């Protein structure tokens, strides 16, 4: 007596990946079933408060909004330049009074520049004074953090400033600045010790 064995089930594999076609289909079905079950959990009972809110909003009294006013119409104006004056010409002739700039005040552009003249007066600070052999020196800290010493008669700042006085607490500076009319004027500035 011969026993016959059942025929083996053929498993097809994908030629490029070598994966079992039957097992990948089974995994896809399981994922789809789990997705449907999880979505079924989002039922009516969880959105009940949302439905109540929407119903409450719909029951509120509607406010009346006034209609927009109609726009006002303006008459257009055509500028006839043949009969009217040119709007870009002054109505009166303005004469500029001649100013005498012969006062002789002007910066000395021929002298060599001091190191501290490259810094604006607002960016430097007086830190204190030193006295050496009867000479008083001012200690100046610049915006880049460098500490310099300077004395009366030297220059600092970008407006041709000359140091005219150094005391224990301050430094007095005479600057020569443009007056806006083609000449020059003096301006006095004081730097106090930064505490």
RALINNOR-V366049 format. One record per pair of residues at least 4 apart in sequence whose C-alpha atoms are under 6 Angstrom apart, sorted by the first residue. I is the first residue (numbers start at 0). J is the second residue. D is the distance in Angstrom with one decimal. If there is no record, write none. Layout:
I,J,D / I,J,D
This chain:
11,20,5.8 / 12,17,5.4 / 12,18,5.3 / 12,19,4.5 / 12,20,5.5 / 13,17,5.0 / 13,18,5.5 / 100,182,5.7 / 105,183,5.9 / 113,154,6.0 / 115,155,4.7 / 116,155,4.3 / 116,156,4.5 / 116,157,5.3 / 118,156,5.4 / 119,156,4.9 / 119,157,5.4 / 120,156,4.8 / 122,142,5.4 / 123,140,5.7 / 123,141,4.6 / 123,142,5.9 / 124,139,5.6 / 124,140,5.2 / 125,138,5.9 / 125,139,4.6 / 125,192,4.9 / 125,193,5.8 / 126,138,5.4 / 126,139,5.8 / 126,192,5.4 / 126,193,5.4 / 127,138,5.3 / 127,192,5.7 / 128,136,5.5 / 128,137,4.5 / 128,138,5.5 / 129,135,5.7 / 129,136,5.0 / 130,134,5.5 / 130,135,4.5 / 136,148,6.0 / 136,149,5.4 / 136,150,4.9 / 137,148,5.5 / 137,149,5.3 / 138,147,5.7 / 138,148,4.6 / 139,146,5.6 / 139,147,5.1 / 140,144,6.0 / 140,145,5.6 / 140,146,4.4 / 141,145,5.6 / 151,162,5.1 / 151,163,5.6 / 151,164,6.0 / 152,162,5.2 / 153,161,5.8 / 153,162,5.7 / 154,160,5.4 / 154,161,4.4 / 154,162,6.0 / 155,160,5.3 / 156,160,5.6 / 158,174,5.6 / 158,175,6.0 / 158,176,5.9 / 159,174,5.5 / 159,175,5.6 / 160,172,5.9 / 160,173,5.3 / 160,174,4.0 / 161,172,5.5 / 161,173,5.2 / 162,171,6.0 / 162,172,4.5 / 163,171,5.8 / 163,172,5.7 / 164,170,5.8 / 164,171,5.1 / 165,170,4.5 / 168,191,5.9 / 168,192,5.3 / 169,190,5.5 / 169,191,4.2 / 169,192,5.7 / 170,189,5.7 / 170,190,5.1 / 171,188,5.9 / 171,189,4.6 / 172,187,5.7 / 172,188,5.0 / 173,186,5.8 / 173,187,4.6 / 174,185,5.7 / 174,186,5.1 / 175,184,5.7 / 175,185,4.7 / 176,183,5.6 / 176,184,5.5 / 177,182,5.9 / 177,183,4.4 / 178,182,5.5 / 178,183,5.1 / 178,184,5.7
